[in-house]
Amino acid sequence: MIRIVLIGIFLFFFLVLFSPALVVEWIIGKFDPKKKSKSSLWLVQRAFGAILWLAGTRIEVIGRENIPDDRPVLYVGNHRSFFDIVIGYRLIKGEAGFVAKKEMEKIWFLSNWMKNLHCLFLDRDNIKEGLKTILTGIDYVKKGISIWIFPEGTRNKGKGVLEFKEGSMKIAEKAGCPIIPVAMTGTAEIFENHFPWVKKSHVTVTFGEPIEIKNLEKEQKKFLGAYTRQIILSMLPDDYKE
């Protein structure tokens, strides 16, 4: 119980009492947008680090060297927990925005920080608006900002990996960036599997080798989502598979 209370108190201080920082970030952005992005990322990464420390989460990272240092990528991961984004932001290289559900944009204090970090809010029920979001993601990647997406479309509460939405791969296809497959295990053990309590957990995050779309066979390109999903499945331990 104590962990969820401490995290709640920390979030209150960060999102509410620390809100003047948003004004400072807005001023910085008027003169230097790049500096604003970097300073917002620095602040959020430290905040997320504190949350993970309070949660007692130990993270084992495998293959982070597979992430290019000199170009943006499309991170594609399996999705089991709210903590997937918290952990992901601690491990990215450079700037990156996460694709989140549209409903999160209504959480004012949280959405403002997310917008500072180039996060995208996807409306899954509106095809036209969803396409606009994908186009914005393509534009971000072309500007050097990576995107992290969970193509399952929702948190998976069972084994394996849910079917991927093929349209989510369009960002990599159109922007010409590599795909980094990401397999996470243990994240649901932090919170979801013990709701409403937060417990200690050992999390493993594995970054696979970059997928260069131009080097794939025709059939693999045609079903890029299914191809990437199979790679992520192969990266998961046996007790996580279907």
N, C-alpha and C positions, 0 to 999 in steps of 0.2 A: 504493500500500500504506500509506503513512504516514497518509493521511486516515482509513482504517478503524481503524487502531491508535489514533490520537488520539481518535476518537469513542468507541471501546471503553473507553479509559482514563477519559474524561470521564463516560460512563454509569456506570462502576463507582463513581467518586467520588460522583456524584449519587445513585444508587439505593441504594448500600450505606453509604458513609461519611456521607452526608448524611441517612440515615434518621432520626436523632433529630429532624429537622424535622417528621416525621410525628407525633411525640409532641406537639410544640409546637402543630401544627395541630389535633390532637385536643383539646387543652386549650382552645385558642381557640374551637373549635366548641362546647364545652360552655356557653360564656358568650355567644358571638355567632356563630351559624352563617354569617351573611352575610359577616362579616369573614373567617372561615375560607375561604370560597369565593373571595373576592377575593385573599387573600394566597396561597393555593395556585395560583391562576391566574397571579398575578404571578411567582411562583417558576418555574413550569413554562414560561411564555412566555420568560423569560430563559434557561432551560436549553435550550429548543428553538432560541432565537436563536443560542446558542453552538454547537450541533450543526450548524446550517445554515452558520455561519461556517467551522467546521472542514471542512465538506464542500465549501466553495467554491461554494455555491449562490447565484446572483443571481436575485432574484424581481422580476418585472415585474407590477404589479397594475393591472388595468383595471376600472373600474366599482364601486370600493368604496363610492362615494357612494350606490349603490343600496341599501345595507343600511340599514334604518331605525335611527335613534338612540334611538327612544323606545318600541320594542316588540320582543318576541322574534320569531324567525323559524325556519323550517325550512330549513336549508341542504341543498341536494340537489346532489351532485357526482358526476362520473365518477371512477373509482378505478383507478389504475395502479401505485401505489407505497406502501410503508410510510411514505414521507416525506409523503404527502398529509395525514396527521393533523398531523405536525410543522409543516408550512407553514400548514395551516388554522388551527391555534391561534395562530399569529403574526398572523393577519389578521382574526379575528373582532372583532365589536363587543360589548362587555359579556360576560356569562357565557354559556358554551355547553358542552354535553356531546356527545361523539361516540358514535355507535352502533358498537360493536366486536363481533367474534365472541366467543362464550362462552369459547373456549379461553384468551383473554388474561386472564381472571379468575384463572387458575391461577398466573400469574406474580406472586408475592406483592408484591415491592417495586414493580413497575409498576402493578399493579391498585389498590393503595392510593392512589396519586396520582390514578389515573383516577377512582376513586370520589369523591375530594375535589372533582373537577372535574365531577361529575354525569354521567360517562360511563355508558352502558348496555351490558350484555353480552347479546347476542342469541343464543339457541339456535335455529339454523335448522332443526334436526331435530325440535324439539318445538313443535308448533303452540300448545299451551296456554301454555307458558312464553314463547313468542314474543309472544303476545297480551298477557301481563302486562308485558312489556318495553315494548310500544307504549303501553299504558295509563300506565305510569310516565313515558314521554316526554311524553304529553299533559299529565300533571299538572305536569311541570317547566315546560312552555311556559306553562301557566296561571299559574305562579308567577313568570314573567318570565325564564326560562332558555331560551335558544335550543338547538336540537338540530341536529347535523350528521349526515347519513346518506348512505351510498353504496348506492343501491338496486340496483346490479348484483349485489350479494351476494358478490362476490369481486373480486380484482384482475384487470383485463382485460389480457391479454398481446398482444392484437392491435389492429387499427385499429377506429375507431368507438367505439360505446358499447353494451355488452351490454343485453339487455332488462331493464327495470326491474321489480322486484317491486311490484305495485300496492298491496299492503298497507302498504308503507313510507310511503305518502302519508297514511295515516290520522291521523298526528300533526297534520298541518296541517289536515286536514278537521275533526277533532273539536275541536281547540284554537282554530280560527278564526284562525290566524296566516298571514301571507304566506309563500310559498315563494321562496327565493332560489336560482335555478339557478347552479351554479358549474362552469366548464370549466377544467380544469387540463391543461397540456401541459409536457413536459420533466421531469416528476418521476421517471419510470422511468430516465431517463438518469443520475440521481444514483447509483443502486445496482443495481437489478434488471437493467438491460441490460449491466452490467459485473460481475455477481456473481463473486467475493465482494469486489470493489473498489469504493470510492467515488470518483467523479470529479466535476470541476467541471461545472456544468450551468446553463443559463439556463432558468428556469421562468416560465411565464406563467399567471397566475390571473385569470380574468375572471368578475366577478359580474354576472349579468344583472339586468334590471329585476324588481321583485317581482311575483309571480303572486298576484293576489287571487282566490281560488277563487270567491267569491260573484259575481264579474264574468264568469266563464266561461260558455260555452254548455253545454247539457245533455250533449252527447256528450264534450266536453272534460272535464267533471267526472267522467263515468263512467269514462273511461280517463285519469285524471290522471297516472299514471306515464308512460304512453306520450306524453302531451302534453308533459310536462316534459322527457322524454328527447329529443324532437325539438328543443326549444329549445336544450338543451345541445349537441346535434349541430351546430346552426346556428352556435353560438359557437366551434366548433373550427376550426382551419385545415384547408385541403383535404387536406393530407398526413396528417391524423389521422382523416379520415372513411373510411367503408366504401367 
